[in-house]
Amino acid sequence: MIRCIRHAAAFSLLLLVALLANSSRVQVFTADAYAGNPANRRAAMARYGQPRGAVLVAGRPVTGSRDSGGRLRYERTYTEGPLYAPVTGYSSQSYGTSLVERAEDGILAGTDGRLTTFPWWDEMTGARRPGGDVATTIRPPMQRAAFDGLGGRKGAVAAVEPRTGRILALASTPSYDPNLLSGNGRSVTDAWRRLTGAADQPMLNRAIRQTYPPGSAFKVITAAAALDSGTVPDIDAPTGAPDPYVLPGTTARLGNAAGDCADASLKDAFLVSCDTVFAHLGAEIGLPGMVAAARRFGFNDDRLRIPSPVARSNFDTRMDTAQVALSAIGRYDTTTTPLQMAMVAAAVANDGVLTPPYLVDAVTDARGHTVATAPHRGSRQAIGPAAARQLQEMMTDVVENGSGAQAAIEDAVVGGRTGAARHGADGEGTPYAWFISWAKAKENSGSAVAVAVVVEDPAADRADISGGSAAPIARAVMRAALH
């Protein structure tokens, strides 16, 4: 009898050891697989079992949480959803997250280790801290001016503070309401299909994720390259560019929409937007010089985060001389985001210093204690100070005496560059109107803003002459910044 008890006890001990070993295996080695299994609803229930932290604009929450009473208890809510959608993105129980909601998900959901003193304890116990808040750099009057100015047309606006890189406005239209995607069920599925299948792509953030041909707006970079390289030692001296200009190695003749471009000076050519002069300068500077200049302003960089990833702006590194000449006037396959062109304008306004842009000022825990602030990102000299001041003079001339007159602001110094561009090798694609600019208050030269606007506009062919539909939008955004 005693033998049987001993055997039973030994067998029970063996079962207990096996149970502990399997429990350890599950918790240590296969926990992630179980947690990630779509059939496991515990992770989702925990994620949505408490309110999500807020995204703040000027200290005011533009997001919130609603108790749905369901198993996935709290759904995301958005105040003025379409206005701030290019900033917040969406947080959906069915389709995940995007933009700031994705980039700062750990803080907002309460899973980021920085929210607790002992993250390992939360890991062991499975505790979830209350979600923290994310404070953005957006200024509401500027965001509203950008959104209203676009008026639902396809386009985007990006505005930055030149000295710091703070993004002050980020608008993209047509927009959408993230509230439609917050929960789960048939209505959310229908909204997702409708939005993702829409021809005008309302969920595309055109300010940071869409690239466009820059057209004449790129002449700012070509002028910077010409001045920095010494190709143009005097902005008032004739450049020797013919009109028309035969592209090197071809029989193709490039002309101008404006007159008086033959042998025009850089300053005059910039004022009236002479394609021949800037194509000629691009060919003279050459491929290495143009590529280097574009890179200093941020082109060909796929590492930019604000903290959401920004689409790479492209300036080709393998071109013949004719293609370089066309790229120097924003044609061929040169493409860029509106945020990138705002960075170009900001560097000019900041005496040639380019400060990387950022959208998140700080993150805090649920009690308001700062967890982290915007990371310090080193500035770089995109163009020499002397050349930058010459570019400021030329851009100011465009607003005071040229195509950028619609961007002029009382009591402010404003510089700008209009542009018109089309997709397609033969220019048969969608027309775009560009305006990139900066403004400084006359009474406070330290108060400055840089803006880039792009609008899909059937009249964009005339934008170099009239300022198109983009310059008035830039003016409204700059006025909101300065006043």
Salt bridges, closest charged atoms under 4 A:
ASP67 OD2 - ARG73 NH2 2.95
GLU75 OE1 - ARG66 NH2 2.57
GLU80 OE1 - ARG60 NH2 3.47
GLU80 OE2 - ARG144 NH2 2.72
GLU101 OE1 - ARG52 NE 2.97
GLU101 OE2 - ARG76 NE 2.87
ASP105 OD1 - ARG47 NH2 2.63
ASP105 OD1 - ARG52 NH2 2.86
ASP112 OD2 - ARG114 NH2 3.01
ASP122 OD2 - ARG129 NE 3.22
ASP148 OD1 - ARG144 NH1 3.29
ASP190 OD1 - ARG186 NE 3.20
ASP275 OD1 - LYS219 NZ 2.63
ASP275 OD2 - ARG331 NH2 3.06
GLU284 OE2 - HIS280 NE2 3.88
ASP301 OD1 - ARG303 NE 3.13
ASP361 OD2 - ARG166 NH2 2.95
ASP365 OD2 - ARG367 NH2 3.76
ASP365 OD2 - HIS369 ND1 3.71
GLU393 OE2 - LYS267 NZ 2.88
ASP461 OD2 - ARG422 NH2 2.92
